[in-house]
Amino acid sequence: MSGARDALVVGGGLAGLASAYALHEAGYRVEVLERREDVALETSFANGGILTPSMPDPWNAPGVHWRLLRWLGREDAPMLLRPGAIPGYFGWGLKFLAASSPDSFNASMRANYRLCAYSLERLRAWRAALDLEYAQSTHGTLEVYRDPRSFAQAVHELATLAPLGLEGTPLDPAGTARLEPLLDEVQADLAGAIHFPADESGDAWLFCRALRERLVARGVTLRLDTRVSGVRIAGGRAAGVETAGGFLPASQVVLAAGPWSRELLAACGVRIAVRPVKGYSLSIPIDPASGPRHALSDDSLHAVMTPLGATLRLAGTAEFSGWDLTLRPKRVEALWRLLAALSPTLARQVERATARPWCGLRPMSADGRPYVGASDVPGLYVNTGHGHLGWTQAAGSATLLAQLMTGAPAAIDPRPFALARTERRAWRAEIQAAEQPS
Ligand SMILES: Cc1cc2nc3c(=O)[nH]c(=O)nc-3n(C[C@H](O)[C@H](O)[C@H](O)COP(=O)(O)OP(=O)(O)OC[C@H]3O[C@@H](n4cnc5c(N)ncnc54)[C@H](O)[C@@H]3O)c2cc1C
């Protein structure tokens, strides 16, 4: 590569491919390096498929430590901390717990909301410009609640985010069943639901493959089977990356390698608080007419059920178990229970043997906000740590990154996502002041 505006993007998942497109659009000559034989074979392969500005809350809500303790070692818990994995999460875990104060949680939720909403705006523009097909749906999500207290809390959260632009309609059980007839038979189990009409859904893997095709057609180089072993720093700035095939020079390097980014960054002296948090999914072939019309999220089971064309995707559960990618039958069983809890009829109809279980590692930041922007090493940039929101935030984070790299005005406040989390107090205070009713 030659010339000033060239960028190497490490990682061919949602974050890497989206970064590549945004940088290409911003005028960079881009090369993507992916260690696997194709794009989106890690965490972006079979996620829950929902694009949800409506769910910007980090997982460390106030009181999370009590929930983690209560669920410790319980195989059917929505959030499971494996005692053997505790040492690997120690420092990160302390930050995760520290960020669960109401103040920190609320600030992260608001910052995430802005990024999610901006991201959907960008995704719609990309979809139109590139004519992307990825089993998308724009019917919104329906978040269902079984416990009246959680429902009331969610309605309160909706009111908190409404001034920022979040639209949602609380529904009683009968209204829920009218909107989503599939839920009619479980109406009696529900306390209510909220319909979020601006949410979308779609298959992230199909999206990545469609984007890969458009990138290649536009001259972006994609090197598969290319593992980056390190970033070379020369003269105090990033000079390129090391691979088994040799050194690849570049004036800008973007690390978008999911939870694996942390180690590559640490070798450059850059620290980010990101750890892998495992999640599961089940992909079930169905007749689309028999499935739900909306993507459904079940608050009490902490899981989602998303129609993706002729596939029904069930996804959820968070397991703090390090890098382990074992598919544990009890965790998969929890997803079958979700299907039975949302639609007993569908659960009886589908053929279990045709379902494809999967698990992947979310790149989870300790404070629930992704890392997007420059590192302390000139020329070295980061786009990772999106945790459970990586599909929702992909297009927005990538565009923000490109704005930061080119010096263009940032469309949203980038400070909550900066690598140095030191400006936290300033942006939190500003957000709070701006949102006070005048
Ligand atoms: C069960 C589950 C359900 C989810 N549901 C949703 C959802 O409904 N909505 C939502 O918004 N988000 C969801 N997510 C989160 C979302 O899927 C992730 O945040 C997102 O896929 C992360 O994308 P990524 O590109 O950062 O990571 P990845 O997809 O893992 O991509 C990183 C890539 O970097 C490559 N790589 C790593 N190291 C190197 C190296 N040294 N050299 C070269 N390449 C390297 C990897 O091979 C990989 O392809 C879910 C996640 C899970 C696990």
The ligand as a Tripos MOL2 file, in Angstrom:
@<TRIPOS>MOLECULE
LIG
   53    58     1     0     0
SMALL
NO_CHARGES

@<TRIPOS>ATOM
      1 C1        -25.5970  -15.1940   21.3540 C.3       1 LIG1
      2 C2        -25.3760  -13.7780   20.8990 C.ar      1 LIG1
      3 C3        -26.4640  -13.0120   20.5430 C.ar      1 LIG1
      4 C4        -26.2880  -11.6950   20.1400 C.ar      1 LIG1
      5 N1        -27.3590  -10.9860   19.7350 N.ar      1 LIG1
      6 C5        -27.2150   -9.7070   19.3010 C.ar      1 LIG1
      7 C6        -28.3310   -8.9850   18.8380 C.ar      1 LIG1
      8 O1        -29.4330   -9.5080   18.7420 O.2       1 LIG1
      9 N2        -28.1520   -7.6830   18.5000 N.ar      1 LIG1
     10 C7        -26.9250   -7.0640   18.5900 C.ar      1 LIG1
     11 O2        -26.8420   -5.8780   18.3220 O.2       1 LIG1
     12 N3        -25.8270   -7.7690   18.9660 N.ar      1 LIG1
     13 C8        -25.9450   -9.0620   19.3180 C.ar      1 LIG1
     14 N4        -24.8510   -9.7830   19.7320 N.ar      1 LIG1
     15 C9        -23.5490   -9.1200   19.7550 C.3       1 LIG1
     16 C10       -22.8650   -9.0850   18.3990 C.3       1 LIG1
     17 O3        -23.0620  -10.2970   17.7160 O.3       1 LIG1
     18 C11       -21.3800   -8.8420   18.6010 C.3       1 LIG1
     19 O4        -21.1860   -7.6740   19.3870 O.3       1 LIG1
     20 C12       -20.6750   -8.6430   17.2670 C.3       1 LIG1
     21 O5        -20.8600   -9.7670   16.4490 O.3       1 LIG1
     22 C13       -19.1930   -8.4190   17.4680 C.3       1 LIG1
     23 O6        -18.6400   -8.2150   16.1980 O.3       1 LIG1
     24 P1        -17.0940   -8.0290   16.0350 P.3       1 LIG1
     25 O7        -16.8220   -7.7450   14.6170 O.co2     1 LIG1
     26 O8        -16.5900   -7.0790   17.0620 O.co2     1 LIG1
     27 O9        -16.4770   -9.4520   16.4660 O.3       1 LIG1
     28 P2        -16.3650  -10.7760   15.5870 P.3       1 LIG1
     29 O10       -17.5700  -11.0270   14.8070 O.co2     1 LIG1
     30 O11       -15.8940  -11.8540   16.5050 O.co2     1 LIG1
     31 O12       -15.2320  -10.4140   14.5560 O.3       1 LIG1
     32 C14       -13.8710  -10.3240   14.9320 C.3       1 LIG1
     33 C15       -13.0950  -10.9600   13.8060 C.3       1 LIG1
     34 O13       -11.7130  -10.7380   14.0280 O.3       1 LIG1
     35 C16       -11.0200  -11.8920   13.6080 C.3       1 LIG1
     36 N5         -9.7260  -11.8990   14.2870 N.ar      1 LIG1
     37 C17        -9.4980  -12.0340   15.6080 C.ar      1 LIG1
     38 N6         -8.1770  -11.9820   15.8650 N.ar      1 LIG1
     39 C18        -7.5750  -11.8130   14.6490 C.ar      1 LIG1
     40 C19        -6.2230  -11.7060   14.2790 C.ar      1 LIG1
     41 N7         -5.2190  -11.7350   15.1680 N.pl3     1 LIG1
     42 N8         -5.9390  -11.5610   12.9450 N.ar      1 LIG1
     43 C20        -6.9460  -11.5030   12.0120 C.ar      1 LIG1
     44 N9         -8.2510  -11.6130   12.3480 N.ar      1 LIG1
     45 C21        -8.5550  -11.7540   13.6510 C.ar      1 LIG1
     46 C22       -11.9190  -13.0330   14.0370 C.3       1 LIG1
     47 O14       -11.6360  -14.2180   13.3230 O.3       1 LIG1
     48 C23       -13.2870  -12.4700   13.7450 C.3       1 LIG1
     49 O15       -13.7520  -12.8110   12.4550 O.3       1 LIG1
     50 C24       -24.9920  -11.1180   20.1180 C.ar      1 LIG1
     51 C25       -23.8790  -11.8970   20.4670 C.ar      1 LIG1
     52 C26       -24.0600  -13.2270   20.8360 C.ar      1 LIG1
     53 C27       -22.8790  -14.0570   21.1690 C.3       1 LIG1
@<TRIPOS>BOND
     1     1     2 1
     2     2     3 ar
     3     2    52 ar
     4     3     4 ar
     5     4     5 ar
     6     4    50 ar
     7     5     6 ar
     8     6     7 ar
     9     6    13 1
    10     7     8 2
    11     7     9 ar
    12     9    10 ar
    13    10    11 2
    14    10    12 ar
    15    12    13 ar
    16    13    14 ar
    17    14    15 1
    18    14    50 ar
    19    15    16 1
    20    16    17 1
    21    16    18 1
    22    18    19 1
    23    18    20 1
    24    20    21 1
    25    20    22 1
    26    22    23 1
    27    23    24 1
    28    24    25 2
    29    24    26 1
    30    24    27 1
    31    27    28 1
    32    28    29 2
    33    28    30 1
    34    28    31 1
    35    31    32 1
    36    32    33 1
    37    33    34 1
    38    33    48 1
    39    34    35 1
    40    35    36 1
    41    35    46 1
    42    36    37 ar
    43    36    45 ar
    44    37    38 ar
    45    38    39 ar
    46    39    40 ar
    47    39    45 ar
    48    40    41 1
    49    40    42 ar
    50    42    43 ar
    51    43    44 ar
    52    44    45 ar
    53    46    47 1
    54    46    48 1
    55    48    49 1
    56    50    51 ar
    57    51    52 ar
    58    52    53 1
@<TRIPOS>SUBSTRUCTURE
     1 LIG1         1 GROUP 0 **** ****
